[in-house]
Amino acid sequence: MATTAEDLTTTTPIVSLTPEAHRVVREALDQEPEPASLALWLEVRGVQDGAFVYDLFFQATSDAAEEDAVHTDGDVPVVVPAGSVDRLRGARLEWSTDGDGGLVLVNPNTPTLEESSPGVPPEVLAAGITSPLALRIVSVLEQLVNPSIASHGGRADLLALDADEGIAYLRLSGGCQGCAMSQMTLKQGIETTLLEEVSELKRVIDVTDHGGGENPFYS
């Protein structure tokens, strides 16, 4: 006997759907081959610019693992993979009329500091960027670096500072995020300026997610 959505429904809802979102999802689901076998899957696929980014897709309900959260919103089966449950708990899927319209996930949860800053040691993150040395680096970025890269929409921000090792962790954004020349910009421009202006620094590390952003591969 085939597995049904009811057979797999095991939890209270992690994500709710507004009536309009439900209608849009139901209509899209009905256009799929074998819609009765499918569920709406909602998953956190990463962190970008300090916020979660998501994947929404249709996949077989029977593909849900025992540890995944499965429920039915009216006549729409919903699956939240186990790794996304705590990140999506209490979220709401809405239909937005902005622009051409689209589904929007309103999530009360935010990434932890560690999730927002991959590549930075936790102990360095915990130190913050409020020390006199960190504030000097921020001042150099604001006064000397960012004005020079603003012409192509770029920006550099201090994310963390390892004062003991003399390492500054930077995040690039705007035109510098995903740009094929970003490493050259970092090495020949940003890093050179920071090392010249802040003698305590020995190294600058770029921890930007160059695969994301609104303007990757700017040229």
Backbone as a chain_set.jsonl record, in Angstrom:
{"seq": "MATTAEDLTTTTPIVSLTPEAHRVVREALDQEPEPASLALWLEVRGVQDGAFVYDLFFQATSDAAEEDAVHTDGDVPVVVPAGSVDRLRGARLEWSTDGDGGLVLVNPNTPTLEESSPGVPPEVLAAGITSPLALRIVSVLEQLVNPSIASHGGRADLLALDADEGIAYLRLSGGCQGCAMSQMTLKQGIETTLLEEVSELKRVIDVTDHGGGENPFYS", "coords": {"N": [[0.841, -1.194, 0.0], [0.541, 2.257, -0.779], [2.45, 4.909, 0.677], [0.974, 7.549, 2.472], [0.373, 11.121, 2.966], [-0.908, 11.417, 5.397], [-0.077, 9.178, 6.762], [2.517, 9.854, 7.412], [2.375, 12.116, 8.956], [3.519, 13.576, 11.774], [4.032, 15.571, 13.629], [3.29, 18.673, 15.374], [2.545, 21.715, 13.581], [5.438, 23.205, 12.17], [5.902, 25.283, 10.431], [3.532, 27.622, 9.374], [0.947, 28.285, 6.933], [-0.412, 31.074, 5.343], [-3.819, 31.792, 4.304], [-3.802, 32.78, 1.604], [-1.219, 32.06, 0.741], [-1.449, 29.31, 0.994], [-3.354, 28.792, -0.996], [-1.905, 29.499, -3.334], [0.224, 27.673, -3.233], [-1.192, 25.254, -3.319], [-2.381, 25.402, -5.858], [-0.091, 25.405, -7.475], [0.97, 22.955, -6.78], [-0.954, 21.216, -7.794], [-0.391, 21.312, -10.456], [1.728, 19.692, -10.822], [3.174, 16.512, -11.816], [1.578, 13.635, -10.544], [0.47, 14.81, -8.057], [-0.631, 14.045, -5.608], [1.284, 12.578, -4.336], [3.172, 14.28, -3.44], [4.838, 16.757, -1.369], [5.124, 20.024, 0.134], [8.276, 21.141, 0.636], [10.23, 22.786, 3.01], [13.144, 24.461, 3.715], [16.087, 25.516, 5.412], [18.785, 26.748, 3.717], [21.159, 27.987, 4.155], [23.146, 30.785, 5.332], [23.089, 34.221, 4.756], [24.414, 37.4, 4.592], [23.876, 37.737, 7.32], [21.335, 36.654, 7.671], [18.907, 33.991, 7.418], [18.643, 31.964, 4.476], [16.488, 30.361, 2.125], [15.127, 27.261, 0.817], [12.389, 26.31, -1.11], [10.409, 23.759, -2.238], [8.862, 21.134, -4.211], [8.586, 17.767, -3.309], [8.627, 14.195, -3.002], [6.448, 13.083, -0.483], [6.958, 10.763, 0.858], [9.681, 10.671, 0.968], [10.498, 11.817, 3.258], [12.412, 11.658, 6.212], [12.486, 9.806, 9.313], [13.15, 11.545, 11.375], [12.479, 14.021, 10.386], [10.2, 16.833, 10.305], [6.822, 16.53, 9.753], [3.743, 17.644, 8.596], [0.279, 18.395, 7.888], [-1.098, 21.055, 6.206], [-4.142, 22.008, 5.99], [-5.018, 20.734, 2.983], [-2.453, 20.447, 2.106], [0.503, 18.797, 2.287], [3.33, 19.302, 4.364], [6.801, 19.406, 4.718], [9.525, 19.694, 6.865], [12.884, 19.45, 6.956], [14.923, 17.777, 9.393], [17.235, 19.207, 10.194], [16.457, 21.82, 9.849], [14.388, 22.363, 11.528], [14.453, 23.657, 14.155], [15.367, 26.111, 13.297], [13.272, 27.076, 11.819], [11.026, 27.049, 13.359], [7.865, 28.208, 14.187], [7.67, 29.893, 12.026], [6.152, 31.594, 9.19], [4.553, 31.168, 6.118], [3.895, 33.4, 3.607], [2.008, 35.205, 1.101], [3.352, 37.655, -0.871], [2.613, 40.834, -2.23], [4.391, 42.536, -3.325], [6.201, 43.939, -6.047], [6.215, 41.599, -8.629], [4.912, 39.836, -7.093], [5.045, 37.052, -4.793], [6.015, 34.135, -2.859], [6.788, 34.452, 0.544], [8.815, 33.825, 3.307], [8.247, 34.36, 6.581], [10.132, 34.607, 9.307], [10.66, 34.133, 12.708], [13.053, 33.45, 13.791], [16.603, 33.85, 14.011], [19.952, 33.624, 12.645], [22.624, 32.207, 14.61], [25.511, 33.864, 16.013], [27.771, 32.439, 15.269], [26.813, 30.986, 13.073], [26.358, 33.04, 11.309], [28.855, 33.836, 10.698], [30.789, 32.088, 9.248], [33.935, 30.488, 9.196], [35.229, 32.046, 10.974], [36.888, 31.796, 14.036], [35.124, 30.766, 16.99], [35.932, 31.871, 19.471], [37.163, 34.18, 18.708], [35.076, 35.614, 17.564], [33.581, 36.005, 19.878], [35.024, 37.926, 21.176], [34.336, 40.329, 20.065], [34.057, 43.58, 18.372], [34.738, 45.995, 19.554], [36.971, 46.999, 20.73], [39.724, 49.371, 21.17], [41.612, 48.923, 19.088], [40.089, 47.534, 17.179], [38.223, 49.511, 16.57], [39.863, 51.383, 15.373], [40.52, 50.029, 13.026], [38.004, 49.871, 11.829], [37.622, 52.58, 11.392], [39.607, 53.112, 9.469], [38.658, 51.563, 7.37], [36.234, 52.882, 6.825], [37.059, 55.476, 6.168], [39.159, 55.331, 4.288], [39.116, 52.938, 2.729], [36.429, 52.07, 1.945], [35.368, 54.354, 0.537], [36.936, 54.2, -1.781], [36.21, 51.842, -3.054], [33.597, 52.145, -3.469], [32.783, 53.074, -5.899], [32.192, 50.975, -7.607], [30.113, 49.862, -6.29], [30.94, 48.475, -4.053], [31.744, 47.304, -0.701], [33.43, 47.025, 2.429], [33.493, 45.428, 5.538], [34.418, 45.156, 8.971], [34.325, 42.114, 10.52], [35.266, 40.48, 12.565], [37.951, 40.373, 14.963], [41.116, 39.144, 15.617], [43.066, 39.959, 17.932], [45.358, 39.051, 19.22], [46.711, 37.508, 17.31], [46.856, 39.287, 15.296], [44.99, 39.417, 13.182], [42.533, 40.4, 10.946], [39.175, 39.862, 10.208], [37.213, 40.133, 7.438], [34.132, 41.092, 5.812], [32.955, 41.281, 2.572], [30.766, 43.196, 0.522], [28.004, 44.145, -1.677], [29.161, 45.296, -4.79], [31.544, 43.953, -4.514], [31.015, 41.45, -3.612], [31.174, 38.228, -4.635], [32.492, 39.027, -6.892], [34.787, 38.427, -9.491], [37.213, 39.636, -9.277], [37.59, 40.104, -6.646], [39.447, 38.992, -4.813], [41.843, 40.078, -5.681], [41.269, 42.748, -5.246], [41.08, 42.665, -2.475], [43.707, 41.853, -1.684], [45.512, 43.654, -2.974], [44.448, 46.097, -2.499], [42.581, 46.562, -0.163], [43.784, 45.002, 1.942], [46.446, 45.884, 1.805], [46.168, 48.612, 2.42], [45.098, 48.489, 5.031], [47.178, 47.167, 6.457], [49.198, 49.01, 6.203], [48.179, 51.216, 7.546], [47.46, 50.305, 10.069], [49.503, 49.174, 12.255], [49.572, 47.006, 13.974], [48.308, 44.939, 12.725], [48.677, 41.876, 10.939], [47.583, 40.272, 9.034], [44.846, 39.88, 6.738], [41.69, 38.448, 6.398], [39.278, 37.276, 4.179], [35.985, 36.496, 4.65], [33.713, 36.324, 3.187], [30.649, 35.175, 1.739], [30.866, 34.388, -1.338], [29.228, 33.253, -3.161], [26.692, 34.147, -2.945], [24.38, 36.893, -2.436], [22.977, 40.017, -3.672], [24.142, 41.148, -5.845], [26.139, 39.579, -7.234], [29.222, 38.855, -8.942], [29.634, 41.323, -10.123], [30.514, 43.638, -12.645]], "CA": [[0.0, 0.0, 0.0], [1.353, 3.464, -0.905], [2.535, 5.785, 1.844], [0.25, 8.802, 2.289], [0.789, 12.218, 3.835], [-1.444, 11.178, 6.734], [0.754, 8.165, 7.41], [3.773, 10.43, 7.865], [2.163, 13.292, 9.782], [4.002, 13.173, 13.098], [4.326, 16.693, 14.515], [2.524, 19.904, 15.236], [3.146, 22.504, 12.505], [6.619, 24.034, 12.384], [5.657, 26.46, 9.59], [2.137, 27.77, 8.971], [0.688, 28.941, 5.653], [-1.582, 31.942, 5.31], [-4.768, 31.296, 3.292], [-3.367, 33.1, 0.24], [-0.066, 31.216, 0.432], [-1.975, 27.954, 0.81], [-3.988, 28.717, -2.318], [-0.864, 29.535, -4.358], [0.951, 26.403, -3.175], [-2.084, 24.192, -3.776], [-2.517, 25.509, -7.311], [1.171, 24.971, -8.083], [1.102, 21.516, -6.532], [-1.86, 20.509, -8.687], [0.188, 21.293, -11.798], [2.819, 18.723, -10.829], [2.8, 15.111, -12.033], [1.284, 12.884, -9.328], [0.485, 15.75, -6.934], [-1.017, 13.396, -4.353], [2.461, 11.967, -3.708], [4.147, 15.326, -3.164], [4.686, 17.697, -0.254], [5.921, 21.244, 0.091], [9.436, 21.049, 1.511], [10.775, 24.083, 3.414], [14.453, 24.139, 4.274], [17.124, 26.545, 5.488], [19.943, 26.253, 2.959], [22.378, 28.682, 4.533], [23.061, 32.123, 5.926], [23.631, 35.24, 3.866], [24.286, 38.75, 5.147], [23.321, 37.684, 8.662], [19.963, 36.153, 7.694], [18.717, 32.696, 6.783], [18.096, 31.869, 3.126], [15.634, 29.188, 2.149], [14.684, 26.533, -0.366], [11.013, 25.82, -1.101], [10.293, 22.903, -3.414], [8.0, 19.959, -4.094], [9.294, 16.492, -3.31], [7.765, 13.126, -2.504], [6.243, 13.049, 0.965], [7.556, 9.527, 1.379], [11.126, 10.847, 1.126], [10.784, 12.369, 4.584], [13.018, 10.74, 7.167], [11.765, 9.705, 10.586], [13.444, 12.703, 12.225], [11.946, 15.245, 9.774], [8.888, 17.262, 10.781], [5.829, 16.409, 8.689], [2.368, 17.922, 8.988], [-0.575, 18.772, 6.77], [-1.777, 22.345, 6.332], [-5.311, 21.779, 5.15], [-4.754, 19.614, 2.081], [-1.074, 20.564, 1.619], [1.521, 18.222, 3.163], [4.508, 20.159, 4.544], [7.941, 18.718, 5.32], [10.671, 20.5, 7.272], [13.951, 18.538, 7.334], [15.304, 17.865, 10.804], [18.228, 20.25, 10.421], [15.851, 23.145, 9.735], [13.228, 22.47, 12.417], [14.622, 24.722, 15.149], [15.568, 27.38, 12.596], [12.018, 27.509, 11.195], [9.899, 26.886, 14.274], [7.058, 29.419, 14.34], [7.694, 30.712, 10.807], [4.885, 31.686, 8.458], [4.685, 31.369, 4.678], [2.911, 34.369, 3.159], [2.07, 35.687, -0.272], [3.642, 39.083, -0.922], [2.188, 41.5, -3.468], [5.469, 43.418, -3.788], [6.699, 43.61, -7.381], [5.364, 40.648, -9.334], [4.331, 38.925, -6.117], [5.814, 35.835, -4.541], [5.945, 33.563, -1.525], [7.783, 34.994, 1.471], [8.843, 33.128, 4.584], [8.45, 35.269, 7.708], [10.745, 33.72, 10.288], [11.061, 34.827, 13.936], [14.375, 32.973, 14.211], [17.761, 34.443, 13.341], [21.163, 32.799, 12.802], [23.549, 32.511, 15.697], [26.693, 34.599, 15.58], [28.652, 31.494, 14.591], [26.228, 30.666, 11.774], [26.489, 34.223, 10.456], [30.261, 34.156, 10.471], [31.584, 30.886, 9.014], [35.345, 30.756, 8.929], [35.807, 32.82, 12.069], [36.877, 31.012, 15.274], [34.134, 31.267, 17.947], [36.525, 32.704, 20.517], [37.44, 35.492, 18.111], [33.772, 36.278, 17.476], [33.143, 36.396, 21.215], [35.783, 39.109, 21.615], [33.674, 41.524, 19.562], [34.842, 44.565, 17.614], [34.592, 47.278, 20.253], [38.241, 47.409, 21.315], [40.341, 50.507, 20.468], [42.232, 48.471, 17.844], [39.01, 47.251, 16.223], [37.628, 50.778, 16.143], [40.804, 51.991, 14.422], [40.363, 49.329, 11.749], [36.728, 50.331, 11.268], [37.832, 53.952, 10.916], [40.362, 53.05, 8.214], [37.741, 51.048, 6.345], [35.236, 53.893, 6.481], [37.651, 56.701, 5.631], [40.092, 55.121, 3.181], [38.837, 51.781, 1.878], [35.096, 52.054, 1.339], [35.192, 55.36, -0.529], [37.642, 53.837, -3.018], [35.548, 50.721, -3.735], [32.178, 52.471, -3.62], [32.487, 53.399, -7.293], [31.568, 49.808, -8.22], [29.105, 49.318, -5.39], [31.533, 47.589, -3.066], [31.895, 47.723, 0.685], [34.128, 46.08, 3.302], [33.188, 45.635, 6.953], [35.124, 44.312, 9.925], [33.427, 41.147, 11.128], [35.871, 40.011, 13.803], [39.365, 40.717, 15.083], [41.979, 38.356, 16.499], [44.103, 40.926, 18.294], [46.592, 38.351, 19.597], [47.394, 37.063, 16.101], [46.902, 40.391, 14.331], [44.192, 39.02, 12.015], [41.222, 41.031, 10.781], [38.25, 39.109, 9.365], [36.351, 41.083, 6.741], [33.063, 40.647, 4.918], [32.749, 42.184, 1.448], [29.381, 43.194, 0.073], [27.764, 44.971, -2.86], [29.85, 44.888, -6.004], [32.701, 43.105, -4.214], [30.578, 40.106, -3.264], [31.086, 37.36, -5.798], [33.25, 39.568, -8.01], [35.96, 37.621, -9.826], [38.406, 40.404, -8.926], [37.525, 40.469, -5.234], [40.678, 38.643, -4.115], [42.841, 41.08, -6.035], [40.886, 43.957, -4.511], [41.43, 42.457, -1.077], [45.143, 41.788, -1.473], [46.258, 44.811, -3.464], [43.832, 47.337, -2.056], [42.108, 46.607, 1.213], [44.786, 44.501, 2.88], [47.607, 46.777, 1.789], [45.819, 49.829, 3.155], [44.964, 48.201, 6.46], [48.485, 46.855, 7.04], [49.976, 50.252, 6.264], [47.592, 52.165, 8.498], [47.325, 49.695, 11.401], [50.745, 48.401, 12.347], [49.363, 45.78, 14.744], [47.755, 43.903, 11.861], [49.595, 41.055, 10.152], [46.875, 39.528, 7.997], [43.422, 40.161, 6.545], [41.022, 37.272, 5.845], [37.956, 37.515, 3.617], [35.08, 35.391, 4.974], [32.484, 36.586, 2.451], [30.018, 34.148, 0.929], [30.892, 34.959, -2.684], [28.24, 32.6, -4.006], [25.376, 34.74, -2.731], [24.288, 38.335, -2.577], [22.078, 40.55, -4.702], [24.878, 41.676, -6.996], [27.389, 38.846, -7.42], [29.909, 38.936, -10.228], [29.509, 42.675, -10.664], [31.646, 44.022, -13.489]], "C": [[0.874, 1.242, 0.0], [1.316, 4.274, 0.384], [1.825, 7.095, 1.553], [0.782, 9.868, 3.224], [0.316, 11.982, 5.261], [-0.605, 10.157, 7.499], [1.999, 8.778, 8.031], [3.592, 11.64, 8.76], [2.456, 12.947, 11.239], [4.133, 14.335, 14.065], [3.274, 17.78, 14.395], [3.244, 20.777, 14.212], [4.376, 23.288, 12.967], [6.442, 25.353, 11.651], [4.174, 26.479, 9.216], [2.045, 28.474, 7.625], [-0.53, 29.854, 5.804], [-2.541, 31.416, 4.242], [-4.323, 31.583, 1.858], [-2.173, 32.256, -0.17], [-0.508, 29.778, 0.187], [-2.584, 27.798, -0.582], [-2.947, 28.644, -3.426], [-0.116, 28.202, -4.406], [0.081, 25.27, -3.707], [-2.239, 24.203, -5.289], [-1.251, 25.034, -8.019], [1.351, 23.462, -7.933], [0.232, 20.713, -7.505], [-1.347, 20.45, -10.124], [1.309, 20.273, -11.935], [2.317, 17.333, -11.2], [2.612, 14.411, -10.679], [1.286, 13.78, -8.084], [0.147, 15.107, -5.591], [0.177, 12.803, -3.612], [3.447, 13.003, -3.199], [3.792, 16.149, -1.937], [5.475, 18.955, -0.567], [7.041, 21.09, 1.111], [9.979, 22.455, 1.755], [12.063, 23.838, 4.182], [15.339, 25.372, 4.328], [18.344, 26.013, 4.761], [21.23, 26.986, 3.295], [22.08, 30.018, 5.173], [23.732, 33.097, 4.977], [23.361, 36.61, 4.464], [23.569, 38.74, 6.489], [21.893, 37.179, 8.753], [19.902, 34.788, 7.029], [18.232, 32.872, 5.343], [17.488, 30.48, 2.987], [15.497, 28.531, 0.778], [13.249, 26.079, -0.133], [10.834, 24.999, -2.369], [9.31, 21.78, -3.13], [8.851, 18.7, -4.206], [8.359, 15.451, -2.706], [7.666, 13.168, -0.982], [6.942, 11.851, 1.583], [9.073, 9.618, 1.528], [11.494, 11.381, 2.506], [11.357, 11.295, 5.5], [12.245, 10.78, 8.484], [11.954, 10.946, 11.446], [12.942, 14.018, 11.641], [10.57, 15.567, 10.356], [7.912, 17.261, 9.611], [4.462, 16.753, 9.262], [1.576, 18.294, 7.738], [-1.266, 20.093, 7.085], [-2.992, 22.303, 5.409], [-5.083, 20.546, 4.299], [-3.364, 19.699, 1.469], [-0.116, 19.929, 2.625], [2.759, 19.125, 3.188], [5.584, 19.355, 5.26], [9.031, 19.736, 5.638], [11.767, 19.522, 7.699], [14.457, 18.815, 8.748], [16.277, 19.012, 11.091], [17.686, 21.654, 10.369], [14.736, 23.374, 10.744], [13.371, 23.626, 13.398], [14.797, 26.086, 14.491], [14.278, 27.944, 12.014], [10.821, 27.472, 12.143], [9.157, 28.213, 14.465], [7.037, 30.311, 13.119], [6.35, 30.637, 10.09], [5.162, 31.961, 6.988], [3.54, 32.263, 4.209], [3.049, 34.615, 1.665], [2.277, 37.191, -0.237], [3.208, 39.651, -2.266], [3.243, 42.465, -3.989], [5.961, 42.969, -5.163], [5.715, 42.728, -8.114], [4.682, 39.664, -8.386], [5.178, 37.679, -5.931], [5.616, 35.359, -3.118], [7.096, 34.081, -0.673], [7.683, 34.238, 2.784], [9.187, 34.134, 5.685], [8.894, 34.43, 8.894], [11.159, 34.5, 11.541], [12.461, 34.458, 14.409], [15.471, 33.646, 13.395], [18.983, 33.552, 13.551], [21.94, 33.18, 14.057], [24.741, 33.274, 15.134], [27.64, 33.685, 14.807], [28.126, 31.138, 13.203], [26.386, 31.816, 10.792], [27.922, 34.496, 10.038], [31.098, 32.906, 10.27], [33.026, 31.256, 8.681], [36.023, 31.57, 10.009], [35.758, 31.982, 13.341], [35.901, 31.601, 16.29], [34.722, 32.189, 19.002], [36.87, 34.095, 20.002], [36.147, 36.284, 17.978], [33.344, 36.815, 18.829], [33.843, 37.661, 21.705], [35.156, 40.405, 21.127], [34.603, 42.45, 18.802], [34.682, 45.959, 18.223], [35.885, 47.756, 20.901], [38.805, 48.612, 20.558], [40.966, 50.107, 19.132], [41.161, 48.204, 16.786], [38.396, 48.544, 15.702], [38.553, 51.535, 15.188], [40.675, 51.352, 13.046], [39.076, 49.767, 11.064], [36.881, 51.727, 10.694], [38.588, 53.964, 9.594], [39.469, 52.555, 7.085], [36.774, 52.141, 5.881], [35.849, 55.097, 5.764], [38.495, 56.482, 4.374], [39.682, 54.012, 2.211], [37.483, 51.899, 1.176], [34.857, 53.161, 0.322], [35.835, 54.952, -1.847], [36.969, 52.696, -3.757], [34.055, 50.988, -3.937], [31.805, 52.741, -5.068], [31.898, 52.217, -8.048], [30.66, 49.087, -7.225], [29.644, 48.441, -4.292], [31.602, 48.185, -1.677], [32.608, 46.624, 1.45], [33.832, 46.438, 4.75], [34.003, 44.685, 7.809], [34.114, 43.417, 10.624], [33.946, 40.679, 12.485], [37.349, 40.371, 13.777], [40.045, 39.786, 16.073], [43.171, 39.24, 16.833], [45.418, 40.237, 18.626], [47.401, 37.951, 18.374], [47.514, 38.174, 15.062], [46.142, 40.084, 13.054], [42.85, 39.735, 12.035], [40.396, 40.196, 9.82], [37.252, 40.086, 8.754], [35.25, 40.378, 5.97], [32.885, 41.71, 3.838], [31.303, 42.086, 0.989], [29.233, 44.111, -1.13], [28.501, 44.42, -4.053], [31.042, 43.991, -5.756], [32.296, 41.672, -3.888], [30.384, 39.277, -4.519], [31.874, 37.858, -6.995], [34.505, 38.731, -8.245], [37.252, 38.318, -9.434], [38.494, 40.69, -7.433], [38.807, 40.133, -4.488], [41.801, 39.613, -4.447], [42.558, 42.394, -5.31], [41.3, 43.838, -3.059], [42.931, 42.568, -0.866], [45.858, 43.091, -1.828], [45.687, 46.131, -2.961], [43.536, 47.356, -0.58], [43.188, 46.172, 2.196], [45.991, 45.425, 2.945], [47.328, 48.03, 2.6], [45.752, 49.575, 4.648], [46.315, 47.931, 7.12], [49.357, 48.097, 7.146], [49.475, 51.173, 7.362], [47.509, 51.627, 9.926], [48.485, 48.73, 11.584], [50.572, 47.089, 13.105], [48.838, 44.634, 13.882], [48.843, 43.184, 11.078], [48.909, 40.397, 8.955], [45.416, 39.953, 7.94], [42.798, 38.953, 5.846], [39.609, 37.648, 5.402], [37.069, 36.298, 3.907], [33.724, 35.585, 4.294], [31.974, 35.323, 1.768], [29.906, 34.7, -0.487], [29.934, 34.259, -3.647], [26.864, 33.208, -3.891], [25.403, 36.227, -2.963], [23.388, 38.755, -3.712], [22.818, 40.978, -5.947], [26.18, 40.923, -7.192], [27.923, 39.005, -8.818], [29.668, 40.281, -10.923], [30.721, 42.971, -11.542], [31.347, 45.356, -14.134]], "O": [[1.871, 1.278, 0.722], [0.305, 4.322, 1.085], [2.045, 7.697, 0.502], [1.539, 9.581, 4.152], [1.023, 12.296, 6.219], [-0.441, 10.253, 8.716], [2.49, 8.296, 9.052], [4.579, 12.153, 9.286], [1.756, 12.147, 11.859], [4.336, 14.093, 15.255], [2.481, 17.808, 13.454], [4.442, 20.597, 13.993], [4.36, 23.943, 14.009], [6.785, 26.413, 12.174], [3.627, 25.463, 8.789], [2.971, 29.181, 7.226], [-1.559, 29.439, 6.337], [-2.12, 30.668, 3.36], [-4.452, 30.721, 0.989], [-2.112, 31.782, -1.305], [-0.005, 29.11, -0.717], [-2.357, 26.796, -1.261], [-3.07, 27.837, -4.347], [0.147, 27.667, -5.483], [0.558, 24.42, -4.459], [-2.231, 23.152, -5.93], [-1.323, 24.346, -9.038], [1.825, 22.786, -8.846], [0.641, 19.653, -7.98], [-1.813, 19.634, -10.919], [1.787, 20.017, -13.041], [1.162, 17.002, -10.932], [3.424, 14.594, -9.772], [2.042, 13.519, -7.147], [0.596, 15.582, -4.548], [0.103, 12.552, -2.409], [4.456, 12.648, -2.59], [2.636, 16.233, -1.523], [6.369, 18.958, -1.413], [6.786, 20.93, 2.305], [10.165, 23.224, 0.812], [12.081, 23.104, 5.17], [15.344, 26.181, 3.4], [18.884, 24.968, 5.122], [22.289, 26.641, 2.771], [20.94, 30.34, 5.508], [24.815, 32.828, 4.458], [22.224, 36.941, 4.801], [22.754, 39.618, 6.772], [21.287, 37.266, 9.821], [20.734, 34.462, 6.183], [17.503, 33.814, 5.034], [17.919, 29.536, 3.649], [15.717, 29.152, -0.262], [12.931, 25.526, 0.92], [11.084, 25.498, -3.466], [8.967, 21.505, -1.98], [9.713, 18.584, -5.077], [7.418, 15.789, -1.988], [8.675, 13.275, -0.285], [7.456, 11.926, 2.7], [9.688, 8.747, 2.142], [12.667, 11.395, 2.878], [10.856, 10.173, 5.556], [11.448, 11.688, 8.722], [11.041, 11.358, 12.161], [12.973, 15.04, 12.327], [9.866, 14.679, 10.838], [8.15, 17.916, 8.597], [4.066, 16.216, 10.296], [2.145, 18.483, 6.663], [-1.937, 20.226, 8.109], [-2.882, 22.534, 4.205], [-4.967, 19.438, 4.822], [-3.111, 19.095, 0.427], [0.065, 20.47, 3.716], [3.179, 19.644, 2.154], [5.322, 18.707, 6.273], [9.412, 20.538, 4.786], [11.605, 18.828, 8.703], [14.417, 19.948, 9.227], [16.156, 19.7, 12.105], [18.36, 22.593, 10.791], [14.188, 24.475, 10.811], [12.496, 24.489, 13.463], [14.417, 27.106, 15.067], [14.188, 29.141, 11.744], [9.713, 27.834, 11.748], [9.754, 29.216, 14.856], [6.443, 31.389, 13.161], [5.532, 29.752, 10.341], [5.914, 32.875, 6.65], [2.368, 31.932, 4.387], [4.061, 34.28, 1.05], [1.479, 37.92, 0.352], [3.41, 39.03, -3.309], [3.017, 43.143, -4.991], [6.117, 41.775, -5.417], [4.531, 43.051, -8.218], [3.961, 38.768, -8.825], [5.942, 37.301, -6.82], [5.108, 36.094, -2.272], [8.24, 34.138, -1.126], [6.588, 34.036, 3.31], [10.286, 34.688, 5.711], [8.119, 33.633, 9.423], [11.94, 35.446, 11.436], [12.994, 35.084, 15.325], [15.276, 33.969, 12.224], [19.044, 32.805, 14.528], [21.912, 34.328, 14.5], [24.946, 33.318, 13.921], [28.238, 34.098, 13.814], [28.906, 31.003, 12.26], [26.53, 31.599, 9.589], [28.174, 35.292, 9.133], [32.031, 32.669, 11.037], [33.284, 32.225, 7.968], [37.238, 31.767, 9.979], [34.686, 31.495, 13.703], [35.849, 32.822, 16.442], [34.094, 33.174, 19.389], [36.871, 35.066, 20.759], [36.12, 37.485, 18.247], [32.818, 37.923, 18.935], [33.312, 38.381, 22.551], [35.405, 41.467, 21.698], [35.781, 42.151, 18.609], [34.514, 46.954, 17.518], [35.902, 48.801, 21.552], [38.409, 48.856, 19.419], [40.87, 50.849, 18.154], [41.312, 48.603, 15.631], [38.085, 48.651, 14.516], [38.084, 52.245, 14.298], [40.715, 52.04, 12.026], [39.06, 50.006, 9.856], [36.337, 52.028, 9.632], [38.255, 54.737, 8.696], [39.523, 53.075, 5.971], [36.531, 52.297, 4.684], [35.234, 55.668, 4.864], [38.542, 57.345, 3.497], [39.881, 54.14, 1.003], [37.41, 51.835, -0.051], [34.188, 52.917, -0.683], [35.341, 55.312, -2.915], [37.13, 52.578, -4.972], [33.339, 50.163, -4.504], [30.632, 52.648, -5.431], [31.179, 52.413, -9.027], [30.464, 47.874, -7.303], [28.877, 47.722, -3.651], [31.53, 49.4, -1.495], [32.424, 45.44, 1.169], [33.91, 47.602, 5.143], [34.249, 43.544, 7.42], [33.164, 43.899, 11.242], [33.178, 40.502, 13.43], [37.924, 40.637, 12.722], [39.612, 39.653, 17.218], [44.163, 39.264, 16.104], [46.486, 40.78, 18.345], [48.628, 38.038, 18.384], [48.205, 38.011, 14.056], [46.587, 40.442, 11.964], [42.121, 39.679, 13.026], [40.863, 39.858, 8.732], [36.534, 40.782, 9.471], [35.4, 39.236, 5.535], [32.69, 42.888, 4.139], [30.69, 41.021, 1.061], [30.185, 44.766, -1.554], [28.475, 43.216, -4.307], [31.517, 43.329, -6.679], [33.139, 40.776, -3.886], [29.539, 39.585, -5.36], [31.923, 37.178, -8.02], [35.202, 38.371, -7.296], [38.282, 37.663, -9.273], [39.372, 41.434, -6.996], [39.226, 40.896, -3.617], [42.62, 39.935, -3.586], [43.471, 43.063, -4.826], [41.811, 44.792, -2.473], [43.385, 43.289, 0.022], [46.706, 43.569, -1.074], [46.363, 47.159, -2.993], [44.174, 48.089, 0.176], [43.479, 46.877, 3.163], [46.496, 45.715, 4.029], [48.172, 48.46, 3.385], [46.284, 50.352, 5.441], [46.57, 48.414, 8.224], [50.161, 48.221, 8.069], [50.267, 51.836, 8.033], [47.489, 52.401, 10.882], [48.437, 47.594, 11.112], [51.346, 46.154, 12.9], [48.922, 43.473, 14.283], [49.803, 43.799, 10.614], [49.565, 40.014, 7.986], [44.825, 40.336, 8.949], [43.309, 38.487, 4.828], [38.848, 38.257, 6.154], [37.371, 35.193, 3.459], [32.708, 35.074, 4.765], [32.756, 34.505, 1.282], [28.948, 35.406, -0.8], [29.841, 34.634, -4.816], [25.958, 32.844, -4.64], [26.314, 36.762, -3.595], [23.07, 37.965, -4.601], [22.206, 41.157, -7.001], [27.234, 41.549, -7.308], [27.174, 39.258, -9.762], [29.521, 40.353, -12.143], [31.839, 42.586, -11.201], [32.168, 45.873, -14.891]]}, "num_chains": 1, "name": "protein.A"}
